[in-house]
Amino acid sequence: MIDNHTDPLPEALSSEAALPSSDHRVIGREMGIFASNPLIGSGLPLWLPGGAIIRRELEQYAHQLAMESGCAEVYSPVLAKQELYQRSGHWAKFADDMFPAMDVGDHDHAGDQLVLRPANCPHHALIFASEQRSYRDLPIRYHEMAAMFRAERSGVLSGLSRVRQINLDDTHVFCRPDQIAQEAELALDCVLRGLTVLGVGIDHLRLSLRDDGDGYLGDDDQWRDAQDQLRGVLDRVGALRPGLQIREAAGEAAFYGPKIDVQVLDARGHQESLATVQVDFNQPERFGLKYVDADGSDRGVIMVHRGVLGAMERMVGFLLEIHDGRLPLWLAPVQLCLLPVHPDHHDHVRRLADRMTAAALRARVESDGTLGRRIRAARKRRDAVLGVVGDAERAADTVSIIDPRADISAVLRSGELIDILGGAASSRAVKINWPQ
């Protein structure tokens, strides 16, 4: 499935000097998240060490959610023959957004025309097709953290939110028609749990339906059944979450099936779809995907596209903006910045940092410059917690901590601090539970 990106910012904001301080490109520079270089090209960000930490944590969490929901991990190549995308329909509909085919032949022999993939679903369809399937085998869920490519025009490229290589948390489910509801409900549960852990509020869930137009694939009964199953899922989810708004929108369905969109508000208050559970009648039909039913007949499968976190680039940019860079502790590149008051305290602080590292925490020691200057720099970098150590703290084995996100200051014993931070990081808590 081709990931939907947010709209690019107006041209007036294209120069970084004109960007608001809340823009992820500004925050990303201040935190050391990503960079770009003209030798590599626009829309191809370089993930710096800080950004690589965030991305790795997100990928590991997405993988965990996928495995907990019964997915099997797969890998597939980023290249395929042009014929694959002609079969899937991507070449006809999205050729302008795809990189041109590459001829890998030589002067004497015609070669294959290879294409950088714009989506992962055709590859997963062929993995499904590699074996005969029984109705007892279904559902089958394939998960891949996969790279996709878009030939975006330079004028619409924007930081992490609009790029040419997209690294997507992507799952495809192959199921019987009567399993659509259970798979949509499972997918939606993963999405809602995942976004809660990221500190993302849900504005509403949208059931995107077909309208009276004739541009839809699949027969009317197929659509009616799928839409009714998704409606039932949202009724059950709404009953379990009384404050969650649910809306229906005719004409918002994809041409190949209805979907549930998870609608959120970005840092500017604009609504966007951050995650989607998409029913697809089209891909299984194009690839002739079948299973053997109980009566021995061949039946067509249904594909359900799902992903919890979506594109890593887009998600990181979104999180930087809604949290103003002050990410939940488990995502923060620097979880504790230790600041010795005087050079005499450096060795003690270094040993404390080693204890933090041994406890799987990301600690940094800043010793150069005045204490005030170092505190300001740590705040600007959005280090999660600042820890000051002077004579009194060294003597008592304590740390004077500052949590800028919660606007809290306290003095804690070093062992207690390690336990608190370790617990918050390992549980992926949105906020640190400081003692009262």
N, C-alpha and C positions, 0 to 999 in steps of 0.2 A: 504494500500500500504506500503511495506517495505521501510523505508527511506534509501536512499543511503548516506553513509558516505564517507568522504574523505579518501584517502589512509593513512595508518599509517606512522609515521615518521620512518626513518631508525633506525636500532638498535643502531647506534652510538649516537643517540640523546635520547635514552631511559632513561638515567640517567639525572635527572634534573640539575645536575651540568654542564652537557655538552650542555644544551639547549641554543639557542640564546636568547638574551634579548627580541626579538620580538615575541617569542613563547607565546601562550596564557596561558600556564601553569606557566610561570614565571610572566607574567602580572597578572594573576589571584591570585597568591600568594601575590604579592605586593599590590594588591587592596583589598584583603580579599574577593574573589569571591567564591571560592570553596576549599574543602579539601577532603582528602581521609583517610581511616583508615583500616588497615588489618583485624580488627574484622568485618568490614562490607564487605570488598572484593574489588577486582579490578574492575574498570569499573562501580562503583556505587558511584558517587561523592556526597559529602555532600554540599548542597547549604548554604553558610554562609550568614549573613545578607545582605552584599553588593550584592552578587549574587542573592539573593532572590528578592531584589528590581528590578534588571534588568529583571529577569525572569517574575516577576509580571507585569511590564510595558509592556513587549513584549506580554504576554498572553492577557492583556486587549486590546492592540491595535489589535491583531489578531482577537479577539472576535468582536471588533467594526467593522472591515472590513468585517467579515463574516455576521454580522447582517445587515450592510448597503447594502450588495449584495444579500439580500433575503434568507439567510440561517435560518434554524430552529436549535436551540441547542438541542443536545441529550446527554445522558450519557449511557455508556454500561460497563459491567464488564470486568476486565482484564483477567478473567479466562473463559474458555469454554471447553466443551467436545472435546476430540480428534476428534470425528466424524465431528465436524464443520470444522476443518482444512483439514480433508480428503475430505470433500465435496468441499471446496473452492480450493483445489489443493495445499495449502501451505505445507501440511504434505509431499506430494510427492516431491515437489521441494526444500523445505527449511528445512527439518527435521534436518539436521546437524547444522543449525543456530538457532534451537529452543530448549528451555529447555525441558527435558524429561517429559513425562506424569506422573502425580501424581495419585496414586490409593487411593481414599478416602473411600474405602470399609472397612469392618471389617473381622474377621476370618471366620464368618459364611455366609456372603453375599458378592457377587461380587459387587464392587463399580464402580462409574464412573471414567473414566480416564480423569482428568482435565489437561489442558495445559495453560501456560501463553501465551497470544496472541502475535504473531509476527506482526500482522497487524490489522487494525480496520475495513477494508471493509466488512468482513463477518458479523460482528455485524450489520453494517448499512444496509446491504442487508436484514437481517432478520427484521429490523425495517420497512423497506419499505414493506416487505412481510406480515406485520402484519395486513394490511387492503387491501381491493380491491381498485384498482386505475383506474381512468378514464383518457382518453387522456387530459381532461380539467384540471386535477390535476397537470400535468407535466409542467415544471420541478419541482422536489422536491429536496431540497438541505439540507443535514444534516451536521452540524458542531459539532466537539468535540475536546476539548483539552485532548488528550488521551494518556495514558501510554502504551507502547509496550515493548517487551522484546526480546533480542537476546542473545544466548549463545555464545558470542564471546570468542575466545581463548585468554588467558592472554597475549600472545605475540603481539597481534595487538591492544590491548587497549591503548588509548592515551588521557589523560586529559578529556576534554569535547567532543572532536571530534570523539571518538570511545568509546562507552559505552554499558553497558548491559541493562540499562533501558532508553528508549527513550520517551520523552514527546513531542508529535507531535501535531502541529496545522494542523488538518486534516478535509477535507471536501469531501463528496461524493455527486455527483449530479446524479439523476436518470431522464433521459429525453428521448424524442422520437428521432429517428435517424435524423429527420430534424431540431432538436434543438442543435445539436453538435456545430455548429458555434457560436450561440449566447452565449452558456454556456462557450465555450473556450474563447471568446472575453471578457466576463464578468470576468472570472477568471484571464486572463492575465492583464486586467486593474487593478485588485486588487493587483496583484503581483508587477507590475511596480510602482504603487503608493506607496505600502508598502516599497519597497526597496529604493525608492527615499527618503522617510522620514528617513530611517535608514542610509542614506549617502552612499549607496552601488551603485557603478557604474555598468552598464550593458555592458558587452563586446559584446555580440550579442545574438539574438534569433535563436534557431536551430529547424527546423522542422525535426523530426526524423521519417524516413519512413521505410517501409519494403524493403527488397531486393528480389531477385528471389528465395530465399530458400523456403523450404516447411515446415518450423517449425512454421508457424504462424496459429493461430486459427481464424475462421471467413472466410466467402467466399470472393472472389475477388471483387465483386461488393460492398460489405460492406466496405472493406478496401479502395477501390477507392473513394467512396463517402466521407468517413471520412477524408481521406488525402486531398481531394479537398476542403472540408469545412475548415480544418485547414490552408491550403495554402491561402484561401481567407481571413481568419482572419489576418494572418501575412501581407498580402498585405494592408489591411486597417490600421493595426497598424503602418506599415512602412510609409504609406502616412501621418499619423498624427505626426510621429516622424522621420523627414527626416534624422537625424544623426544616427539612430539606424540600425545596421547591421543585416541582416537576411540571414541565410544560410540553405541549405538542406543537410541532411546526410542520404543516403540510408544505410539500415542495422542497424540503431541505434534505430529503433522502438522496443518496447517490443513485446513479442510473442503474446500478447493479444490485441494490438492496437497501432496506431500511437500516437505521443505526441509532445508537444512543450516544449523544454528545455530552461530555462533562464540561460545563461552562463555568469559567472562572473570570475574575476581574484582575487585570494587570495593575501595575503600580500607578498608571494614569487613570484608572477607573474604567478602562475600555474592556468590553466583554470579548472573550475568545474561547475557542474549544481547545482545551489542554489535553484531553484524551478522548478516544472514540472506541466504541464497540460496534463493529461494522459487519452486517450480514452480507454475504457475497454469493449471488447465484451465478455470476458470469465466469469467474476463473475456473471453477470445477467443470463447467460445461465446455469451455474452450479446450481444456486439457483432457476431456473425457474421463474424469475421475469417478470411479464406481466402487461400490462395495457389494458383496454377495449377501443378499437378505436371507431371512430364515427359510423362505420358500425356494431358495436356490436361484432366484432371479437377480439380475444386476440392477442396482439402484444408484441414482446420482447422489453424491455427497453435497453438503453445504459447507462453505468456508466461512469462518468467522475471524476477522482481523481484530487483534487486540494488542495493546501495549500499555504498560502502566506509566512509564516516564517519557515515552516518545523519544524525540531526538535529543541527544545529550547536549548539543550546542544550544538549542532553543531552551531546554529546561534550565541549564546553568544561567543563561542570560535572564530568564524569567525570575529565578530564585534570587539572583543578585539584586534585581530591582525591587521585588516586593519586600525583601529583608534589608534593603539598603546595604547589602554586603555582610550584614551581621547574621550569618547563617547559623542554624542549629549546630551545637558543639560537634556532633559526629561528622559534619561536613566541613567544618572550619579548617583551612589549611594549617593555621597555627592555633592550637587549642589552649596553650598557655605560654605567654611571653613573660619570662622571668627577668627582673630588672634589679641588679645589685645597686645599692645606693652608692657604694664606694668600691674602688678596685680591690680593697681588702676582702670584700665579700664574694669576689668572683669565684674562687675555688669552691666555697660552700654551695653557691648557686649552681655551679657546674655539676656537682655531685647530686644535687636535687633534680636537675634536668635529666641526669642519667637514670635516676629512679623513675621519673615520669616516662622516659622512653622504654624502660623495662616493663612498665605497666601498659604498654601499647598506646601511650598518649604522645601527641605531637607537641613537643616543647621546644622553645627557642630562647636563647640567652642573648640579651642586648646589653653591652657594657660600655660602648663608646658614646661620648657626649654627655651633656647634663641630663639629670633624671627627668626634668620637665620635657626636654626635647625628645627623649626616648619614649616617654609616655604618649606624647602627641603623635609620634611616628607610629607607635603600635595601634593607637586608636584609628589613625588614618588607614592603616593596613587592615583594619577590622579583625585584629587578633581577638579570639573569643574571650579570653580571660587574661588580665594583667596581674602579675604577682611581684610585689616589691619586697625586697629583703635588705634590711639594715642591721645594725648592731643588736637591737632588741629581738628581731626575728631570728637572727642566727643563734643567739643565746638560748632562745626558747624553742628552737626548731619549728617556727611558725612562718607563715607567709601572709602579708597584707594583700588581699586580693581586691580587684575591681572587675565587675562584670558590666561592661558598657551597655550590653543589650538589655539587661534588667535594671540598670542603674542602681547596682548594689555594691557596697563595700563591706568587707569583713576581715577579721583576722582568724586564720585557721591553722591548726597543726598540720604539718606537711603530710603526714599519713592520712589524716582526714580529707585533705584536699585531693590527694591521689584517689581515694575511695569515691569521693563525690564525682570527680571528673570522669573516672573510669566507669562508674555506673551510668552516668548520663550518656557517655559515648557509646558504650556497648548496648544500651537499650534504645538508642537512637531517639532520645528524648528531645522534644522541641525546645524545652526550657530546662535549665539546670535547677535542681531542687536544693537550694541553699538552706542551711539550718536557720531557724528563726532566732 
